[in-house]
Amino acid sequence: MGCCYSCFFDPGVPDNDEWRHMPAPDSAENYTIQKCGMFSKDYNVYHGTDDPSEDNRQLWMNKEGDWWTGKAYIDIENFHLKTEGEPNNPDDEKRGQVLWHSQFIDTPHFEQHVSFGAGRHERFLGFFDGYDSDDDDEYYGRVSHSGQFWNKFIVKFSCRTSAKISPGKTKKGVNFRPGIDLTLNVFSKGTAVRIVTRTWEEDRDEEGNVTGHHWAYHNHDQEFVDWIEYKLTAPGGVTVAIFRCQGTGNSSTWECPIFKATKEGGFFSEGDCNVETKDGWDPLLGLMLAHLCSSEYSPNQIKRDFVPNFPGRNRFRYGKANRPHGNLWYAPEGDDRDQETLNGTDYEGGISIDPEMFQAIPGYNREFYMVPPFSEEELAAEAEEEQELNQEKPKIEIDWGDLANCAPTQPCAVLRKVPAHMETDPETGLLIFVPISFEALTPPPAQEKVEEEIEVVIDESDDEE
């Protein structure tokens, strides 16, 4: 999230063979997601969890959007610039094939209310239940401040948003990956604290002379993301997976039966995101989910997007009963509680349906365009080389003779015996079969047929008897 969009970043085709091969739609893979630059919203994807380098750069994630409307999208792209001989994007021939696509609103809406002693507020609940946030006094203790205490406020906030996820398609409408349109629903809740202090300061003129004194008020603010919950659904409201992430600490972990992701780093400097996808699920779907959770819907990004609405510094100050203090939050009971919420303590690693059940959801498309492992130029060169080899082979014309009327009318294989003899290969010294061409064969010399005369001798004595 966040409405600041980066300039276009073209990572260029990697100088390796890794990018030519796309993963199987049900294989377990490891990836490393790394930001392209300090002010960029695009990310490079490296195959494996080793140190990212040009040798294992495989994919990239491109984010674009509209500053005014807040609409944004993220594409997982490879570096195959053409599909079936045509550019994937006629307006930009440097764009690869979009394997998975997501779109969302980059400026989410937050609900918030101020805690004060005269009332009680219902706790914000999402997809999970069964775990509580810290008491309000715990949050006050995490804010460092100096000066004379004047007032303090605590604000509870929540955010509900979603992102649409769908497989990328060719111009003919064929998926690049098997799958179905999905929705990633996100719920987050947190706490914002303000402690107001004051100091007695001097007023000075331009020459530095003290002309008086006044009270200076200072706001010490800090925001905390307590929990972020994620619910992946298919058309018809079918729940595919539910998982969550705790917002405290400098590192975050997301885990469910589809993927596991970890990301180090603080608010100003985030590290790489290591992703491990699980068997049976499309690894690129897991990669998209991991990227959305670790970038757009991460604890640090939610804190950047949230702007607390604190009251004026004198609000609730007078009267002890109106002072903000903790232990006033409660969860609804009985019929008011959402029956679909899960007990968060029982599903630390998230839950999901089986991959076979996911593929059986109506509308799931199993057919997809298999990305060739080689570039279009290489395929054309290979076809041209094969054609040249076929042209070099001698063509044998068969004289059908009297059987011309019985010759086959359709192309078919012709079996024939080719005479050959053994020769010694001068390079290897091995015996090889060398076929004898029909032109080199000399027919045997014609021999004239000689008729022998047979003389028959008749013994006359036999006739006399």
Steps between C-alpha positions, in 0.01 A plus 500: 500500500602862502430741216863572409581331169848444367636586161504223243778254567616264228717226654599358160524134400722310746836374380428138594289199400285508816240736355424268207344230721169550678413286806249216488150603616516276809868508600658632819743783428711751691527866404661821619317829437723807490409862438634642173601833654448736792220696332366217289185299561619220268671185620737243354431134571792260541462124486620347828587648837872545432653845467317677214716534189467523125549123481163422666283800400187347349193729522401851596198674652375817340274742688309778331203711599310826492602766750156665514266201514726277710448207265811287466606164365796265528606251233736206528680500165760283337740609227339320203426808291280325243221244503439302182721745310316817608600755768318454830437875522482688165553831684816376670693220332729470803223355715498127575214259551274581798479178700288631792323834532366682808309827530400695808436845648824655620338738749304285749247635747562478875246498780618645830370622833652660810505325835369696796387401846134594467418231243579155372559399141452175317825333404577480129474140381604352167524139380657370822385503861637376829796735546511842661709810446718637776353724765509870426756570772743268320491722192556816704810339646654451153503871416808689615452867590649783696360810662212563737204268438190677376261249340484163323275336245459154355328422170387157384484454125415233246512463123311273263612479139549242226693418183378317190735228372468326163718302258648690209364421152620495143332711233286198416379476861707197603642505852875515546449308826219267612273659756192705576417859595561551872458772763745565783303662783712685755410611851740685728465658839734706710554769757629856479630686804563871561661638814494879532772669703590864556815693577555857627696675230645845453396754240788681334521786256716518188802602705461205737369694800242329723168676465272258683398140555229265372384141525599287197297184440648191338321200354665159532317267261547138411289246310488125561352236269369223725387240246444463128264229380465363147217302344529364145165430335380362166182593308189417695664589831694173523776541758831372367738600780515705821817614675635796698813698592597674822603859447755550776876463456744574217430175316175352375394149409204385294414131481218291364479169310559690172823684587728623775674838486738684731621857476757684706546872543355799679270785407751692285713215366336176397695191405433231244200270523574126495212291368448124524203362305332170584434184297174474306453877453614721216828648628435825314165539677682455830757754381227756427337447841834529676581823318165662576526407867862610539472827307149642454348353817802477727510652852739775387287596201183514707671732747608723211143519366329562834459859623353514853242765589599607850288754692632838603754500779253630761226246422404274795764664714281646771331245722655170595202303370563633151867411489579229242608177661508134408309175554186638340490286187269204471394248240133446413339198654227261404306570184707810422815296443582399144448125483752463216795632699771253587687455822835655418691305763408168335622585149845651534606377154177593324257262332390430144304253294681217322644576155267238349198680648633832373530363146145362524346845559265588211678731259850369567684483169752216469610588146782748462754617246831326555778755471774359275837469672674688217454842350313554176824588320661173608200299392505668157874435464451136596220458246711662228794271576276195486361614166851539358594150613191359331593674176848347504369143515493329156159454354433150364257472215322168469417366157174319549504353150199281436385567856448871436126457511532336841721768653375642832307826471591620854851571636624200690820330609672284239695203627797396295830320543817703449817299429793587726848380582742542793776758501746625761443856620834684457433724804378246756636176360162334546310295245198679361227417252532702182197488272567450131316751284291371215703709258823317599350158443593339164261241379652157409591452130223359287550134396355355184296188537657204304277217393677164500412249231424150629571209272275201546640163391250216427617144519333318211540161666234589753247567230554165341404317811 
